[in-house]
Amino acid sequence: MICVTIARTRQRMLVAEHQAMAEKGADLVEWRVDYLQRHTDVLKLLPARPTPVIFTVRRPKDGGRWSGTEEERQVLLRSAIVAGVDYVDLEDDIARKIPRYGKTQRIISHHNFQETPENLEEIYAGMTELQPDIIKLVTMANSPLDGVRLLNLVKSAKVPTIGFCMGEFGMFSRVLCCKFGATFTYAAVSREREVAPGQLTFDELAKLYRFNDIGADTPVYAVLGDPISHSLSPLLHNRELAARKLPGTYVPIRVPADRFEQCVKGLQSVGIRGFSVTIPHKEAAAKMYPATDPLVDRVQASNTLYRDGSTWKAANTDYQAAMESLQAVLAPGESLSGKRCIILGAGGVARAIAYGLIDAGAAVVIAGRTSSRAKKLAEELGCRHCGWENRGAEYADVVVNCTPIGMTPKFDESPYEAHWFRDETIVFDTIYTPEQTLFIKEARERGCRNVTGVEMFVRQAAAQFRLFTGQTASLDSMRETLRRAISAARFDD
């Protein structure tokens, strides 16, 4: 179940928003009374409430906006209980001061906005002694492993418990907490109205992640990266799961580079069955399961970790996706064999595409902004490299951008000068947000054949979907979903 938090300054706005959320399907609403400018009349609204209500009056030290005295706050909480509110939220340090009365259920809460403390289990044990009907334990995540700790605590709880982590590192636990037995989770009305770090909206939880369909046996997949908030992989995979009526949800998880293997193992321990892997983790992912796929060993980069029965395996779907994308623009009878190709960048994607081009018989040159890295990659591939400042002097039939230059929000940058393009050059940009980068636009103006990052992205995602679920995804559907999302994001900017 999803509880929608409503935090408005005026009572009429609170009432209107509560009614609107009830009509959208919300089953439970939290009134954040500490946001109201006037509190004295709020109890008069209870008889007409369209859904059950959690009555919360949060202090500033707990992330709230209450400006009155503590005595006044506790009087208001007692009054709500006497008035018959469905739930009342009581912080653990005041719970003993406010006795149980009537049918109102007590949510005993504890928040930590700085960290997930080491004594988490001790804090929880103390809360069980405060006559709770429900315990709410919410902490700040400074690593995905904090979210894993909270989920495991919820799973082992003997008292009905709400537990998840705040912040970008812990966002996934807001989606998955009910899979582990949480009573419900909290959602914002909209992006602009979130009242805690990392809070998702009702629409995101209900429609994108299909929260109300998540149960103990629901398969979970994730994309791992740092940063990760920009990723459109959750949209593509969740839409495809829904379209095919498959159980499952797919979440983004921010993972710091220096803790990748540790975090992956922790996330595996809570039942996540497949990972898409993006910047900067592809090389680290390849090292975790180096013997499972000869291509991964060769490319030394993996963008996919998945379970095959009881065994974890690594795969690289970038390689085939890139080759299929390039082949789609070749003329009948034309091949990549003998073509001179320059790859801009020296990361995991550059490595995969370079191997694909070499396998196809192309002559490859690596140009990276960090000369030492480009030289090292070229030596490993057995091909040439050139300095970044000399990239325009290389004669190229194919130019591939594997750098982030031109990515949102820096639309006005390109890794390649327009006058370097030749007619009929094949130009491939691995960036997909925006799809029409300056690099692609200038290439098109010169009459070049072009491949956008959308094509590669949907192809690698479709291959991952097949590894995760055993089902074939629709490329057309994924393209449409991705392009709509990119257009909407650009419009919002």
N, C-alpha and C positions, 0 to 999 in steps of 0.2 A: 504494500500500500504506500502511496505517496502523500505526504503531508505538505501542503503549500503554505509557505510563510508569507503573511501579509503584513507589511510594515508601512503604514500610512500616517500622515500627520493629522488628518481630519476623519471623524467618525463616519461621515457620509461617504467618503471615499473608501473606507474600510468595508462598509456594507455593500457598496456597489461592486467592489473587486471580489468580495466573498461570493456574491451571487454569480458573477461572471465565471469564476473558477468552478463553482458547483455545476454550472451549465456545461462547462468543458469536460466534466467528468471527475473532478477532484472529490475524494471521499472524506478528506480530513483537512482542516485548515488551522494554522497557528496564528492567533492574533498577537502581534508584537505590540503590546499596549505601551511599552516604553517609548515608542515612536509618536504616540498621540500627543497633541498639544494640550488636550484636556482629557482627564481620566475619569472624572467623577460620574459621567453619564454612561460609560461604556457598558456597565452591567445591564442597562435597560435594553441593550441590543440582543441579549442572549435568547429571549423567547422566540425571536423570529429568525434565528440562525438556520441557514439552509443545509448545513452539514455539522457534524460534531466539531467542537472547537478545543484547541489547546490554548490556555490562557497563560501568557508569558510576559513577565515584566523584568527585563534584563538590566542589570547594573553595568556601568561603563567598564568595570574591570573584567566582566564576562562578555564583552563585546556589544553591550547594549547602550541605550541612550537615556536611561532614567535620570531625571534631574532633581527629583525630590529627595526627602530623607529616607533612610532605610526603614524607619518606623512606619512612614506613610506607605512605602512599598509593601511591607508585610501586611498592613491593614487591608490594602487593596487585594492582595492574594487571598486573604481569609474571606473577604467579602465575596470574591468570585466563587469560592468553594461553597459558601452558604447559599449563593444564588443558583447553585446547581450546574456549574460549568462542567463539561464532560471530562476534561483533563486540566490539571494545573501543573506548571513546571516549577519545581523548587530546587534551587541549588543545594548541593550536599551539605554546605556549611550552615544552612538555615532550616533544613528539613525537620529537625527535632523541635523547632520553635512553632511549627504550624501543624497542628494535629489533624488526623484524618476526620472527615465529617461527610455524612451522606454518601451519595453514589459517585462523587468526583474521584477519578483515578489520579494517583500521584505519580508524576514523572520526576524522578530524582536525577538531577543532571550535574555533570562536571565538565568544564571546558578548560582547555589549555591552549592558548593562542601562540605559544612559542615553540612547543616541542611535544613529542610523545614520550613521557617520562619513563625512566627505567622501572619505577615501582607501579606500573600500570595495574598489575594484578592486585597489588595491595590496596590501591585506591578503589578498585572495583569491589573488593571484599568488604571494605568499609561501607560502601554505598548499599550493599545488600542488607545491612543492619538498620536502615532508615525507613522501614516500612514502605518500600517501593512497590507500586504495581508494575512500573516499567523503569528501567535504568537507562539513562542516556549518557554515554561517555564519548566525548568528541575532543580530539587533540589535533595539533598541527603536525603534518608529516614533513620531515626533512629528508626523507628517502622513501621509496616504495615499500621498503621493509617495515616501516611504521604502519602502513596500511595493512600489510600482511599480519602484523601483530594484533591489530584491532579486529580483523576478520576472524582470526583464530580464537580471540577472546569471546567474540559473539557466539562462535560455534560451540564453545564449551560452557556457555552461560547456563546457570540453573534458574535464573530469573529472566522474564521477558526483557530483552535488551536491545537498545539502539546503539550501534557503535560504528563509527567511521572516522576517517581523517579529513581534515581541511587542507586547503592548499593544492597546488598543481600536482605535487607528488602523491597526494592522497585521493585525488578525484575519483579514481577507479573504484575505491572502496565505497563511495556513495552509491554507485551503481550496483555493486555486488553484495552489499551487506545483507540483503534479504535472502540471497542464496545460502547464506550461512546462518539464517535464523533470526535476523533482526526484525523487530516488530513492524517498523516502517522506516522510510528515509525522508529527508526534507528537500524541498525544491523551492526555487524562486518563481515569482510570477513571470519575470522577464530578465534578460541579461542586465538591464539597467537597474534592476531592483534586488539584486542578490544582497543578502545581509551577512554572509560569511564567506571567507576565501574559498574559491573552488566550487561554490554552490551552482548546481545545474538548474535549468528551468524545468517547469512541469512538462512542457512540450518535448524537450530533449529526452527526459527520462521516459515519458509515456510513449512517444512516437519513434524516436531514433533508437533508443536502447531497449524498447519494449519491456520496461521494468516490471510491469504487472504479470508478465509471462515468465519471469525468471524464477526458477525453483532450484531445489537442491541438485537436481540432475542436469540442469541446463548447461550445455557446452559454452565455454568462454574462450574468446580469442582476443589478442591485443596487438597494438603497434607500439614499439619501443623506440624512443628517440630522445634527443635533448638538443634543441627544444622540440616540443611535440604538439603544442596547442594549435598550430596552423594545419595539422595533418587532416586531409580529407579521406583517409583510409576508413575511419569509422563510418562515415556516411556511405561509402561504396559497399562495404561488406555488410553493414546492417540492413541497407536497402535490399541487397541481394538475398540475404537470409530471409527477410520478410517476404519478398516476391516469390521465393521458392517454398514458402511455408515451412522452413526448417527451424528447429529450435536453436537458440544460441544468441549470444550478444557479443559485441566486439568493442573494446574500450581502448582509449589512448592512455599510455603510461609514460610519464617522464622518468628516465633512468639516467643517472649521472655516469659519465664515461669511466670513472675510476672504480665503479662498483657493478659493472655490467653482469659479470658471471654470478656474483653473489645475489644480485636482485633477480636474475632469471631463475635461479634455483629456488629462491623464496617464493616467487610467483608460481612456479611449477607446483610447489608444495600445497598451494591452495586451489589447485585443480585447473589452472589455465592450460589449454590444450594446444595452442598454436600462437606463434608470435611473428608478426611482420617486423622487420628490423630496418631502421633507417639511420640517417646521420646522427651520431658519429660511430655507430656500433657494428657496422657490417664486418669489419676485420676481426673484431673480438668475437662475434657470433661464429665465424668460421673456425676459430680456434677451439670452440667448445666441443664440436662434434666433427673433427677433421677427417674421420675415416668413413663417413656415411655417404658421401657423394664425391666422385672423382673431380667433377667440375668445381666444387667448392674448394677442394684441395689445390686445384690448379689456379683458380682465380684468387684464392685467399680472401674471399669476401662472401658473406651469406646474408641474404635479405629475408630469409624465412627459416624459422625453427618450428618443427611440427612433430606430433606424435604419430608413429606408425605402430599401432597396437600398443605395446608397453615400452617401445623403444623411441627415444628422441633422435631426430635426424635434422641435418642442416641442408638447405637447398639454396640455389641462386636462380631466381626467376627473372632477374634483370637481363641476364645474358640472352635468353631466348626471346624475351619481349623486345629487346633492342634490335635483334636481328630480324624479327618479324616486322617491326615497324619500318626498318630501312628497306626491306625487300618489297614492302607494299608500294613504294614509290619508284621502283625500278621499272624500266620499259620491258615489254615482252622480249625474252631472250637475253636481257642484260643481266650481268652479275656483278658482284663486288670484287671479284678476282681481278687483280692488277690495278685497282683504283688506289690513288694516293690519298691517304686520310690523315687529318690532323685532329687530335683529341685535345681539347682545352680542359685541363684539370688532371689530377693524379690521385683521386680518391677511389673508394670502392666501386662506384658506378663506372668511372673511367676505366678501371682495371677490367671489369666484366665486358664492357663494350669493346675495349681494345683486343681482348682475347677473341671475341666473336669475329671481329674484322680480320684478325690474323688467320683464324681458322678458315675464313672465307677466301683467303688468298690475297687480301689487301696489304698494301705497304703502309705502315702506321708510324706516325710521329707524335710524341707526347710533348705538350707545352703546358707547363704548370707555373702558377704564380710563385711557388716555392721551388726554386731550381733544383735543390738537392733531392726533393721528393720526386720530381718529374724524372730526374736522372736515374734514381733508384728503380722506379717503376719500369722505365725503358730497358734498363739492364736486365730486370727480371723477365720482361717480355721478349727480349732479344730484338728490340727495335730501336729506332733513333729517338732522340729527344732534341728539343731546341729551346733556347731561352724565351721567356715570355715576351720580351721586347722584340724578338725576331719572328714571332708567329705569323705576321702578315707577309713575310718574305717566302714562306713555304708554299709551293704550288700544291693545291689540294682539289681533288675531285669531291671529297666529302669532308665537311667540317662539323664536328660534334662538340657541343658545349656541355661539359659535365661540372661546371662551376656554378655557384649560386648567383653569379652576376646577372642582374635583370629580374631577380625574384622579387615578389611583393615584399616590401612596399617601394623598392627602388626600381620603378618601371622605366626610368630614363637612362639606364645603363646597359651597355652591351660589351661582351668580352672580345668583340671582333669589329674592326672598322668597316663601314659599309663599302668603301672603295676597294677592299680586299676581295670581295666576292666576285666570282666569274659567272657568266651565264651558264645555266644548266648545272652548276654546283649543287650537290645534295647537302642540305643544311639541316642538322638535327639538333634540337634543343631539348635537354632532359628536364628542364623546368616546366612545370604545369600550372603554376600560379604566378603571373597570368599565363594563359595559353599563348596569346599573341604578344610575345616579348618583343622588345626593340630589335633584338638579334633576328628574330623570325620576320618581323615587318620589313626590315632593311633588305634581308635576303630575298623576300618575295618581290620587292620593288626592282631588284636586279634580275628578275626572271629565274631565280633559283628554285629548284624543287625543294620542298621543305617538309619536315616531320616535326610535329610539336610534341611537347612532353606529355600531353594528354594520351596520345597513342601508346607510348611506352608504359605509362602509369597504369592504364586500364588493363593492358595485357599482362603486366607482372602481377597485378592484383587478382586478375582472373585465374592465373596459374596458382597463386597462393590459395585462393578460395577452393580450388580443386584439391589441393593437398590437405587443406583443413577439413573439408566436408565430404570429399569424394564426388561432389556434384560439379557440373559444368556451368559456369557463370555466363551470362549474356553480355558480350562485348558492347553491343548496341545500347543496352540498358545502362551499363556502367558509363559509357561515353556521355550519354544524355544526362545522367545524374551528376557527373563531374562537371560538365560544362555549365549546367544550371547553377551549381554551387559556386563555381568561379565567377560567373556573371553576377550572382547575388552579392558575393563578397566585394567585388569591384564597385558595384553600385553603392553598397554601404559605405565604402571608403570615401 
